[in-house]
Amino acid sequence: MNIKTNPKPMIPWIGVAPEVTFGAYRIFGCEGRVGTDIILAAMEMAFNDGMDIINMSLYGGPAFKNNPMAILGEKLIAHGMNIAGCAGNDGAQGVSMIADTALGDSATSVASFDNAYGSHFTVSYAGGKYPYNPSVAWGNSRPIELPGTTMLFPLFDKSGVLQNGCDAADYTGLDVKGKVVLLFGDLTRCGSIARGNIAKSLDVAGVLAVSTPFGMALLSGIADLPMASLESRGGEAIIAAYKKHPKNVLGWSKTVSSVMVEGGGAPADMSSYGVDGDLRSKPDIGGPGGNIYSAYPRAKGSYALLSGTSMATPYYAGAQALYYQLTKSKPSGLNVRRVFKNTATISKNWGSKTYTSAAKQGAGLINVWNALTTTTHASPDHIDLLDSANLRKTQQITIKNVGKKTETYTLSHTPADALNSYSKGNVFPHPRPIIEADYASVSFSANKVKIPAGKSVKVTITFIEPKAGDDKQFPLYSGYVVATPATEGSPSVHVPYIGLKGDVRNMPIMDTDLGLPALVVTQANGTVINVPTPNFVFNFKTAAPTVVVRYGSHTPDGTIRVHDAKTKNFLGYVFTSWWGAAFGPTGRNANLDANGKYDARQYDWRGDVWAAANATAPIQLGPGSYNLVVANQKRLTKGAYPGDYEVFDLGTIVVSA
């Protein structure tokens, strides 16, 4: 196979954007955290330069299929290009955090699976050796180098429970200077940046975070502080050894060694969950993305062990090019995606007997050999059942025999985990969904079908929602419809489905558990205070009313509306230089930001409004009394205001100048 790269990046604004050639096929890849405008420009430039495949390993928030990148992607795909985008690394944030770069119907959203083996540096303690994953800030290819006299300090509370180090109070009265602190690595409580800053202020020698529930987390970390994640089993072994002999010291390897990775072969814990804002089945498929030995900048060692959906997505793009090369054809991206999804390997949870939700792994782990040897196609490549109020109870799939002889197929159903994010009556989804055995009932118009070579048959499928599961907790249920050929050794094919039990119109949008939305005051010096009384008087030159919102769910139209307090007339939508006009499709917030604080949006309003959705520029309001209203459209509604909206009236403000 002829593989070559263009050493000159095509798009200078993006961190990495090389062209890769697989035989006759050209792949354009980009990696980084950039703005929408730059991503759109990169996609268009790649298309105009004749690229066959775009690999978008870009960070993006959760959204709907009508986001600008998805719309452009669909247009490019319609003209012959194939687009794959990473699902995102927000698995610790809960459901519906799928990234927006591949949310088009024809684009492919790629989840990450952990490699079964990895090359890791190791830390030794009390005779045992344990692999670790250095933080990004420390450098993935850089071993931790600390004196062999460095002692370990597990951050226990008074009852002996390992703490996460998210609060400075966790260290009260403890002498951790010059020691490596062992923390509980639950990233749903706070991020590694916040923990690192606290630890560094106490002059610790380093930080080891024990991953949960398994594997080795990818930590951001902070500069100049050795930070790394440990596998859960490694952390448990170290804690047990510490309790026997607390004066043991740590040793650090200078070279990597090959180890079997905890959680290997299963969907990566950090890989983002679907579904998208339209309750569609995303991600589409998974690729190897955990513990991947990858190219890296020469100044940083040329190679590094990396993890993320940014590693899985180029695997899928390369597999697609290889498929074209070996089949001597170039079907559309949608058709080759169907082949890969049909023949992927459905994965179970690591250490479990149940299958991982399709909202986590899509159709499963890509299996190129199955894709090349299959003689069966099943379409469509996914089924969106939507919610209880809009249940698509009856569906059809088409099974086509592309082999050279008549084949008999047996139809069956493989259920997968249901994900419950609202089990405690909470309005913001759990960062780690609760797994439930809420399985749909599936029946077929025919349990067996006989299909001549080159022919196809339509099979009608009837879905009945799970009996288990509380519809007021909105569990996401899923599974796979499977067609197994009678010929021994022929790969079976399958189609994933996802549904939501409950009425999504009743799913809470704003995080009212935190008292949001709320109106606060941002003063000229940057100080933020709560608005003390209704009819608070503002002067836009010295203080700005700030609307704080926190989305626990997607909304097709997230608005902050301004009304004349006396006439009740609608004047427009709040407009800020940072967020723009406050209307339109809006994805849910993450649980925590990079600093370990609750993620929320703040609209610092200085009087500008966007008068209507089709306006071309904001206008400035003068002195007067105004009523601010946060109104978010409920999903799968027509958008009639106010009936189809979750509405919060923030009261009246008075502007003096």
C-alpha positions in Angstrom: 0.0 0.0 0.0 1.3 3.4 -1.0 1.0 5.8 2.0 2.6 9.2 2.0 2.0 12.5 3.7 2.3 16.1 2.7 4.7 17.6 5.2 3.2 21.1 4.6 0.0 21.7 6.5 -2.8 22.7 4.1 -4.6 24.9 6.6 -2.2 27.0 8.7 -4.9 28.0 11.3 -5.4 24.4 12.6 -2.9 22.6 14.8 -2.4 19.6 12.4 -3.9 19.4 8.9 -1.8 17.1 6.7 -2.8 15.4 3.5 -2.4 11.6 3.5 -2.5 9.5 0.4 -3.6 5.9 0.5 -2.9 4.6 -2.9 -5.2 6.6 -5.2 -7.2 8.2 -2.4 -6.4 11.4 -0.6 -7.4 12.1 3.0 -7.4 15.5 4.6 -7.2 15.6 8.4 -7.5 18.4 10.9 -7.0 18.5 14.6 -7.5 21.2 17.2 -9.8 23.5 19.0 -10.9 26.2 16.5 -13.8 28.3 15.7 -16.7 27.3 13.4 -15.7 29.8 10.7 -12.2 28.2 10.4 -13.6 24.7 10.4 -16.0 25.6 7.6 -13.2 27.2 5.6 -11.0 24.2 6.1 -13.8 21.8 4.9 -14.4 23.9 1.8 -10.7 24.2 1.0 -10.2 20.5 1.3 -13.1 19.9 -1.1 -11.9 22.4 -3.6 -8.4 20.8 -3.5 -9.9 17.4 -4.5 -9.8 15.5 -1.2 -11.7 12.2 -1.2 -12.1 11.9 2.6 -12.2 14.5 5.4 -11.1 13.3 8.9 -12.4 15.9 11.3 -10.7 15.3 14.7 -12.0 18.6 16.0 -13.5 19.6 19.4 -17.1 20.7 19.2 -20.1 21.0 21.5 -23.3 18.9 21.4 -25.8 20.1 18.9 -28.4 19.4 16.3 -28.1 18.2 12.7 -28.7 21.7 11.4 -25.5 23.2 12.9 -23.3 24.9 10.2 -20.7 22.2 10.1 -23.2 19.4 9.6 -25.1 21.4 6.9 -21.9 22.0 4.9 -20.7 18.5 5.4 -23.9 17.1 3.9 -23.5 19.4 0.9 -19.9 18.2 0.4 -20.9 14.5 0.8 -23.6 15.0 -1.8 -20.8 16.1 -4.2 -18.7 12.9 -3.6 -16.7 13.6 -0.5 -16.7 11.4 2.6 -16.6 13.0 6.1 -15.8 11.4 9.4 -15.8 13.4 12.7 -14.7 12.5 16.2 -17.5 11.8 18.7 -15.7 13.8 21.4 -14.0 13.0 24.7 -16.8 14.0 27.1 -17.7 10.6 28.4 -17.4 11.9 32.0 -20.1 14.5 31.2 -23.0 12.1 30.6 -25.4 11.5 27.7 -26.0 13.7 24.7 -22.6 15.2 24.6 -21.7 13.9 21.1 -19.6 16.4 19.2 -21.2 18.4 16.4 -18.6 17.9 13.6 -20.3 14.8 12.2 -23.9 15.2 13.0 -25.1 15.2 9.4 -27.2 12.2 8.3 -24.5 11.1 5.9 -21.4 12.0 7.9 -19.8 9.4 10.3 -19.4 10.1 14.0 -16.6 7.9 15.4 -16.4 6.7 19.0 -13.3 5.4 20.7 -12.4 1.9 21.9 -9.4 1.3 24.2 -6.6 -0.7 22.8 -6.2 -4.1 24.5 -2.4 -3.5 24.9 -0.4 -0.4 25.4 3.2 0.8 25.7 3.4 2.7 29.0 5.9 4.1 31.5 5.5 2.4 34.9 5.7 3.4 38.5 6.9 0.9 41.0 5.8 0.6 44.6 6.4 -2.1 47.2 7.6 -4.5 44.6 4.7 -4.0 42.1 4.9 -2.2 38.8 1.9 -0.2 37.5 1.4 1.6 34.2 0.5 5.2 34.2 -0.6 7.8 31.7 1.1 11.2 32.0 -1.0 14.4 31.7 -1.2 16.3 28.5 0.5 19.3 30.0 3.4 17.1 31.2 3.8 15.4 27.8 2.6 12.0 26.7 6.0 10.8 25.6 7.8 12.3 28.7 8.4 10.0 31.6 7.9 11.3 35.1 11.3 11.8 36.7 11.3 12.1 40.5 13.9 11.1 43.1 13.9 7.5 44.2 13.3 8.8 47.8 9.9 10.3 46.9 7.2 9.1 49.2 3.5 8.5 48.5 0.7 10.2 50.3 -2.8 8.9 49.7 -5.3 11.7 50.3 -7.6 9.8 52.8 -10.3 11.4 54.9 -10.7 10.6 58.6 -12.6 7.4 57.7 -9.9 6.2 55.3 -11.7 7.0 52.1 -9.6 8.3 49.2 -10.5 11.9 48.4 -10.5 13.6 44.9 -8.5 16.7 45.9 -11.1 19.0 44.4 -11.1 21.2 47.5 -8.2 22.8 49.3 -9.9 21.8 52.6 -9.1 18.2 51.7 -5.5 19.0 52.6 -6.1 20.8 55.9 -3.5 19.8 58.5 -1.7 17.4 56.2 2.0 17.5 55.3 2.2 16.8 51.6 5.2 18.9 50.6 7.6 17.0 48.5 5.3 13.9 48.3 3.3 12.4 45.5 -0.3 12.7 46.3 -2.6 9.8 45.4 -6.2 11.0 44.5 -9.5 9.4 43.6 -9.8 10.2 39.9 -13.5 10.8 39.5 -13.5 13.6 36.9 -17.3 14.2 37.4 -16.4 16.1 40.5 -13.8 18.5 39.1 -11.1 18.5 36.4 -7.4 17.7 36.6 -6.5 21.4 36.1 -8.3 22.4 39.3 -6.8 19.6 41.3 -3.3 20.3 39.9 -3.5 24.0 40.9 -4.5 23.2 44.4 -1.8 20.5 44.8 0.9 22.7 43.2 0.2 25.5 45.7 1.0 23.0 48.5 4.4 22.2 46.9 3.6 18.5 46.2 6.1 16.6 44.1 3.4 15.1 41.9 -0.1 13.8 41.6 -1.4 10.3 40.7 -5.1 10.0 40.0 -6.8 6.5 40.3 -9.2 6.2 37.3 -12.8 5.2 37.8 -14.4 2.9 37.0 -11.4 1.4 35.1 -8.6 2.2 32.6 -6.4 5.2 32.6 -8.0 8.6 32.2 -6.6 11.3 29.9 -5.8 14.2 32.2 -5.2 17.7 31.0 -3.0 18.6 34.0 -1.0 21.8 34.5 2.4 22.8 33.4 5.5 21.8 35.4 3.7 19.5 37.8 4.1 15.7 37.3 0.5 14.4 37.0 -0.7 11.0 35.7 -3.6 8.6 35.9 -3.4 5.1 37.2 -5.6 2.1 36.4 -8.2 1.3 39.1 -6.6 -2.1 39.9 -3.2 -0.4 40.1 -4.5 2.2 42.5 -6.1 -0.5 44.7 -2.9 -2.5 44.8 -0.8 0.6 45.8 -3.3 1.6 48.5 -3.2 -2.0 50.0 0.6 -1.9 50.0 0.7 1.6 51.6 -1.5 0.4 54.4 1.0 -2.3 55.2 4.2 -0.2 54.8 3.5 3.5 54.5 7.2 4.4 54.3 7.7 2.7 50.9 9.1 5.0 48.1 8.1 5.3 44.5 10.3 4.4 41.5 9.8 5.6 37.9 10.8 3.8 34.7 12.7 5.6 32.1 11.4 3.5 29.2 8.0 2.1 28.2 7.0 -1.5 28.4 4.0 -3.3 26.8 1.2 -4.1 29.2 -2.4 -5.4 28.9 -4.6 -2.4 29.5 -7.5 -2.4 32.0 -10.7 -1.9 30.0 -8.9 -2.8 26.8 -11.1 -3.9 23.9 -14.2 -2.1 25.2 -15.6 1.4 24.5 -13.4 4.0 26.1 -14.7 5.6 29.2 -13.9 9.0 28.0 -15.7 8.6 24.6 -18.8 10.8 24.4 -22.3 9.5 24.7 -25.1 10.2 22.2 -27.8 10.9 21.2 -27.8 14.2 19.4 -30.3 17.0 19.8 -32.8 15.4 17.4 -32.7 12.0 19.3 -30.8 10.5 16.3 -28.4 7.6 16.7 -25.0 9.0 17.1 -22.1 8.0 17.3 -22.2 5.8 14.2 -19.3 3.4 14.8 -16.2 2.9 17.0 -12.5 2.7 16.2 -9.3 2.0 18.2 -8.6 5.3 20.0 -7.2 4.4 23.4 -3.5 4.0 24.0 -2.5 4.5 20.4 1.2 4.9 19.5 1.0 8.0 17.3 3.1 10.6 15.5 3.9 13.7 17.5 5.8 16.9 17.0 9.6 16.3 16.7 10.3 18.9 19.4 8.2 16.7 21.8 9.7 13.3 20.9 8.3 12.5 17.4 6.0 9.8 18.9 3.6 9.6 21.8 1.0 7.3 23.3 -2.3 9.1 22.8 -5.9 8.5 23.6 -9.1 10.0 22.3 -11.7 10.0 19.6 -9.2 12.0 17.6 -7.2 8.8 17.4 -10.2 6.6 16.4 -11.4 8.9 13.6 -8.3 8.7 11.4 -8.4 4.9 11.9 -11.9 4.9 10.4 -10.9 7.3 7.6 -7.8 5.1 6.7 -10.0 1.9 6.8 -12.4 3.6 4.4 -9.5 4.3 2.0 -8.3 0.8 2.3 -11.8 -0.5 1.5 -11.9 1.5 -1.7 -8.4 0.3 -2.6 -9.1 -3.3 -2.1 -12.5 -3.4 -3.6 -11.3 -1.3 -6.6 -14.4 0.9 -6.2 -15.5 4.1 -4.6 -19.0 3.9 -3.3 -20.5 6.9 -1.6 -19.5 7.6 1.9 -23.0 6.7 3.1 -22.8 3.3 1.4 -19.4 2.3 2.8 -20.4 3.6 6.2 -23.4 1.1 6.0 -21.0 -1.7 5.2 -18.8 -0.9 8.2 -21.7 -0.4 10.5 -23.4 -3.7 9.4 -20.3 -5.7 10.1 -18.8 -4.0 13.2 -18.2 -6.1 16.3 -20.8 -5.3 19.0 -19.0 -4.8 22.3 -19.9 -5.7 25.8 -19.0 -3.5 28.7 -15.5 -4.3 30.1 -15.8 -7.1 32.7 -19.6 -7.4 32.1 -22.0 -9.8 30.3 -24.2 -7.0 28.9 -23.7 -5.1 25.7 -22.8 -1.5 25.7 -25.4 1.0 24.8 -25.5 2.0 21.1 -25.5 5.6 22.4 -21.9 4.9 23.5 -20.4 2.5 20.8 -22.7 3.1 17.8 -22.8 0.0 15.7 -19.7 -1.3 17.5 -16.0 -1.6 16.8 -15.0 -1.4 13.1 -14.1 -4.8 11.7 -12.4 -4.3 8.3 -12.1 -8.0 7.5 -15.8 -8.5 8.1 -16.6 -5.5 5.8 -14.4 -7.0 3.0 -15.8 -10.5 3.3 -19.5 -9.9 3.9 -22.0 -10.9 1.2 -24.9 -9.1 2.9 -26.0 -5.5 3.2 -28.7 -4.2 5.5 -30.2 -0.7 5.2 -30.8 1.7 6.7 -27.7 1.5 8.9 -29.5 2.8 12.0 -33.0 3.1 13.4 -34.2 6.2 15.4 -37.3 5.3 17.4 -37.5 8.8 19.0 -39.5 9.1 22.2 -42.7 7.5 23.6 -44.9 10.3 22.3 -43.4 10.0 18.8 -42.5 6.3 18.8 -41.7 4.9 15.3 -43.1 1.6 16.3 -43.0 -0.1 12.9 -39.8 0.0 10.8 -38.5 -1.7 7.7 -35.0 -2.9 6.8 -33.9 -4.1 3.5 -31.5 -7.2 3.4 -29.6 -7.6 0.2 -27.6 -10.7 -0.8 -24.6 -9.5 -2.7 -23.1 -13.0 -2.8 -23.0 -15.6 -5.6 -25.5 -18.0 -4.2 -28.9 -18.1 -2.5 -28.7 -17.5 1.2 -31.0 -18.0 4.1 -31.0 -15.5 7.0 -32.2 -15.8 10.6 -33.5 -12.5 12.1 -32.8 -11.9 15.8 -32.6 -9.2 18.4 -29.6 -8.3 20.6 -30.6 -5.9 23.4 -28.1 -3.4 24.9 -27.8 -1.4 28.1 -30.3 1.4 28.9 -28.9 4.6 30.2 -30.8 6.4 33.0 -29.6 10.0 33.6 -32.5 11.2 35.8 -32.9 8.5 38.4 -33.1 10.8 41.4 -35.5 13.4 40.0 -32.6 15.6 39.1 -33.0 18.2 36.3 -29.4 18.0 35.1 -28.3 14.6 33.8 -26.0 12.4 35.8 -22.3 12.7 34.7 -22.2 8.9 34.7 -25.5 7.4 33.6 -27.0 4.5 35.6 -27.1 1.3 33.5 -30.4 -0.5 33.6 -31.8 -3.6 31.9 -34.6 -1.8 30.1 -35.0 -3.9 27.0 -37.4 -3.3 24.1 -39.4 -6.2 22.6 -38.7 -6.7 19.0 -40.6 -8.9 16.5 -40.2 -9.5 12.8 -42.6 -10.1 9.9 -40.5 -13.2 9.2 -37.9 -14.8 11.4 -36.2 -16.4 8.4 -35.8 -15.1 4.9 -34.4 -16.8 1.8 -32.8 -14.5 -0.7 -31.4 -15.4 -4.1 -28.0 -14.0 -5.2 -28.2 -10.3 -6.1 -31.7 -9.9 -4.7 -33.1 -8.2 -1.7 -36.0 -8.6 0.8 -37.8 -6.1 3.0 -38.5 -7.2 6.6 -40.9 -5.3 8.8 -39.9 -4.9 12.4 -42.2 -4.0 15.3 -40.8 -2.4 18.4 -42.5 -2.3 21.8 -41.0 0.0 24.5 -39.3 -1.6 27.5 -41.7 -2.6 30.3 -38.9 -1.8 32.8 -37.7 1.7 33.3 -39.5 4.8 34.6 -40.7 7.0 31.7 -40.4 10.1 34.0 -36.7 9.4 34.1 -36.2 9.3 30.3 -34.0 6.2 30.0 -32.3 5.7 26.6 -32.8 2.1 25.5 -31.0 0.5 22.5 -30.1 -2.7 20.8 -29.3 -4.4 17.5 -31.4 -6.1 14.8 -29.3 -8.9 13.5 -29.4 -11.0 10.3 -27.3 -14.1 10.4 -26.6 -16.1 7.2 -26.8 -19.9 7.3 -23.5 -20.3 5.5 -20.8 -21.1 8.1 -18.2 -18.4 8.4 -20.2 -15.7 6.7 -20.4 -12.6 8.9 -23.8 -11.6 10.3 -24.9 -8.1 9.8 -26.8 -5.8 12.1 -28.6 -2.5 12.5 -28.5 -0.5 15.8 -31.6 1.3 17.2 -32.1 3.8 20.0 -35.2 5.1 21.6 -36.1 7.2 24.6 -38.8 6.0 27.1 -40.9 9.0 28.1 -42.0 12.3 26.5 -38.9 14.4 25.7 -41.1 17.5 25.8 -41.2 17.0 29.6 -37.4 16.7 29.9 -36.1 19.7 31.9 -33.9 22.1 30.0 -32.6 24.6 32.5 -30.7 23.5 35.6 -33.2 24.8 38.2 -31.5 22.7 40.9 -28.8 25.4 40.9 -31.4 28.2 40.8 -30.9 28.9 37.1 -31.7 30.8 35.0 -30.8 33.8 37.2 -30.2 37.5 36.8 -27.0 39.0 38.3 -25.1 42.2 38.0 -21.6 42.5 36.4 -20.1 45.8 37.7 -17.5 47.8 35.8 -14.7 46.3 37.9 -15.9 42.8 36.9 -17.5 41.9 40.3 -20.6 39.8 39.9 -23.5 40.2 42.5 -27.0 38.9 42.6 -29.8 41.3 41.7 -31.1 42.2 45.1 -34.7 43.3 44.3 -37.1 43.5 41.4 -36.9 46.8 39.5 -33.2 47.0 40.0 -31.9 50.2 38.4 -29.0 49.8 35.9 -26.7 52.2 34.1 -25.2 50.3 31.1 -22.0 52.4 31.4 -21.3 51.2 34.9 -23.0 47.8 35.3 -24.6 45.2 33.1 -27.5 42.8 33.9 -26.1 39.3 33.3 -28.3 36.4 32.5 -26.8 33.1 33.7 -28.2 30.0 32.0 -27.2 26.3 32.3 -28.6 23.9 29.8 -29.1 20.3 31.0 -30.8 19.3 27.7 -30.7 20.5 24.1 -33.2 23.0 22.8 -34.1 23.7 19.2 -34.4 27.4 20.2 -32.7 28.8 23.3 -33.8 32.3 23.7 -33.4 35.3 26.1 -36.2 37.7 25.2 -36.5 41.4 26.0 -40.0 42.9 26.4 -41.1 46.4 27.1 -42.2 46.2 30.8 -45.2 48.6 30.3 -46.6 47.6 26.9 -45.4 43.9 27.0 -44.3 44.3 23.4 -41.4 42.0 22.2 -38.3 44.2 21.5 -35.8 41.5 20.5 -33.3 38.9 21.7 -30.5 39.7 24.1 -27.3 40.3 22.0 -23.7 40.2 23.3 -20.4 40.5 21.6 -19.3 37.0 22.8 -22.5 34.9 22.3 -24.2 36.9 19.6 -28.0 36.9 19.5 -29.6 34.6 22.2 -31.8 32.5 20.0 -31.5 29.3 17.9 -30.5 25.7 18.4 -28.5 25.2 21.6 -26.7 22.1 22.9 -26.5 21.1 26.6 -23.8 22.3 28.9 -21.0 20.1 30.2 -21.2 19.2 33.9 -18.0 20.9 34.7 -15.6 23.3 32.9 -11.8 22.9 32.8 -11.4 24.5 36.2 -13.8 22.1 37.9 -16.6 24.7 38.2 -20.2 24.2 37.0 -20.4 24.9 33.3 -22.8 27.7 32.4 -23.3 30.6 30.0 -23.3 34.2 31.0 -24.9 36.9 28.8 -23.6 40.3 29.9 -26.2 42.5 28.5 -25.4 46.2 27.6 -28.7 47.0 25.9 -28.2 45.5 22.5 -31.0 43.5 21.0 -31.5 41.4 17.9 -35.0 42.6 16.8 -36.0 39.5 14.9 -34.5 36.2 13.7 -34.0 37.7 10.2 -32.4 41.0 11.5 -29.0 41.9 10.1 -27.5 43.9 13.0 -28.3 44.6 16.6 -29.9 47.8 17.8 -29.3 49.7 21.1 -32.1 50.2 23.6 -32.3 53.4 25.6 -33.5 54.2 29.1 -36.6 52.4 30.2 -38.2 49.4 31.9 -37.6 46.0 30.5 -38.7 42.5 31.2 -36.2 39.7 30.6 -37.5 36.2 29.8 -35.6 33.0 29.3 -37.6 30.7 27.0 -36.4 27.4 25.5 -38.2 25.4 23.0 -39.0 21.8 24.0 -37.7 19.1 21.7 -39.9 17.5 19.0 -42.4 20.4 19.1 -43.4 22.8 16.4 -42.1 25.9 18.3 -45.3 27.8 19.0 -44.5 30.4 21.7 -45.1 30.2 24.6 -46.9 26.8 24.6 -44.0 24.8 23.2 -41.4 26.6 25.5 -40.0 26.2 29.0 -40.4 29.8 30.2 -38.7 31.6 33.0 -39.6 35.3 33.7 -36.6 37.0 35.3 -38.6 40.1 36.2 -38.3 43.8 35.4 -35.1 45.9 35.2 -34.9 49.7 35.0 -32.3 51.3 32.8 -31.5 54.9 33.8 -29.1 55.6 31.0 
